Amino acid sequence: MGIIRSSFSFIVGTVWGIYIAQNYNVPNIKKLADTALFTAKHVEEKYRKPKNKDDD
C-alpha cells in the first residue's frame, strides 16, 4: 500500500495529462520554445552593440 500511496499524485497527474492532451487543443511546447529562442536570438543580434576595434 505504501508504493501506491506515495505515487498516487504522479499517477493521477499522468492520467489527467493524457486526458487533456487527447481531448483539447494543447500547443506543441517544443515548437513554441524553438520559436521563442529564434526570436530572442534575432532581437539580440539586431540590438547588439557593435564591437570596438580598440577592445582587441
Secondary structure, 3 states (H helix, E strand, C coil): CHHHHHCHHHHHHHHHHHHHHHHCCCCCHHHHHHHHHHHHHHHHHHCCCCCCHHHC
